[in-house]
Amino acid sequence: MLVLVLLMIAFTLYLRQKQPLAAPPRGRGGQNGPVAVSVATAVSGDIEVKIPALGTVTPLATVTVRTQITGTLQKILFTEGQFVHQGDSLAQIDARPYEAALQQMEGNLKRDQALLANARLDLKRYEGLVKEDSIQQQTLDTQRALVDQFIGTIQADEGQVNTAKVNLVYTHIISPVTGRVGLRQVDQGNYVTPGDTNGIVLINQLQPITVIFSVPEDNVSAVMKRVSTGTTLTVEAFDRTNATKIADGKLLTVDNSIDITTGTFKLRAQFDNRDSSLFPNQFVNIQLLQDVLKNQIIMPNAAVRRGAPNGVATTFVYIVNADATVNVRPVTLGVVDGERVAVTAGLKAGEVVVTEGGDRLRDGAQVQLPSNAPAPAPAPAADAQPPGKPGAAATPGGRRGKGRGKPPPSP
């Protein structure tokens, strides 16, 4: 049995030596074949320096409409959620008690005006009698004091008449600002007083509207430098996912101090909000445009790789060569603007970089470019065979034209 087992092992080794070694597969899945990648071309252009922040939508004016007199609420003249203008009627309070009060004050005024006129006539007579030495000087002085007393009484009556007129105006409640009314806080028929905490209704001014947001104190110098020159800084508002832009506005003002507890300072931006896309107390993502850098080398942020290809930790990209191979190129990054990033060193405009598939690449690896990929270099020599045309006759110089490492055409 031992001899039989040894013979079987020897026969198996013999078969393995006689079997031809299979060539490594080529194509997209092969270990030595080209790797399918996505590429992009570095371009020269402008890039925006933006400061991200989280803001809260705040109306320019928030008014709680309260009655300034006491009385029965006779009418509600608005609809909940209605957009009202300054001066529009909102409510009506029973005006009959105040009309009666005004009538009474006007009667007191006329009575005292008549008393004043009579006192002035008596004063004129007394002045003549004093000259004739018919009455004492004290009687004249008393009459003059009485005239002054009636003058003061009339002034008090006029003040009471004006107060009654103002109270009568307060029975008709109007909107102090232009905005949208909320839910009413009191129903028709209730007795209202100026001390009511909730008032009658709340009005928020929505057009225009503002957003208050905070940025780190490290940006205060750059922002104040731009503001002091009179430059209008653009502000963009995005939704909670920071994917959809809601509105465009401008920086309105900057706070006068830094919050020492958070190390931030507040800013206020104003938006037209004509489509009512911004709502009071809504949380939004803010992008404050601080500056625009000109003539920068720009590439997609997806092309950036991080690692230590030469033993030194750095950021690098894969540069696509004319022969469909890639080289590792360390780069120095600048400002990031969303999906784009500026490169300050290591890259030139027109060079093609790998954006997807770079995790399977190494220095000198072959790649398979998509059909609509930009050309990484000038066209090959005239004797090269155009790729993708099976059956074309090969010329004497056609070996280089076939593209070393490119996948064979599809059957």
Protein Blocks (a to p, Z undefined) as FASTA:
>chain_A
ZZmmmmmmmmmmmmmmmpccddddedjklmklccddddddddddddddddddddddddfb
dcddddfbdcddfbdcbdehiacdehiafbdcdfklmmmmmmmmmmmmmmmmmmmmmmmm
mmmmmmmmmmnopacfklmmmmmmmmmmmmmmmmmmmmmmmmmmmmmmmmpccdfbdcdd
dddfbdehiacdfklmnlmbdcddfbdcdddddddfklmmmmmmmmmnopacddddddfk
omacfbdcddfbdcfbdcfknopacdddddfklnomacghiacdddddfbdcehiacddf
klpccdjfnopacdddddddfkopacdddddddddehjaccdfbhpaehiacdfbhplmg
cehiacdddfkbccfbdcddfkbccehiahiacdfklmmmnoghiacddZZ
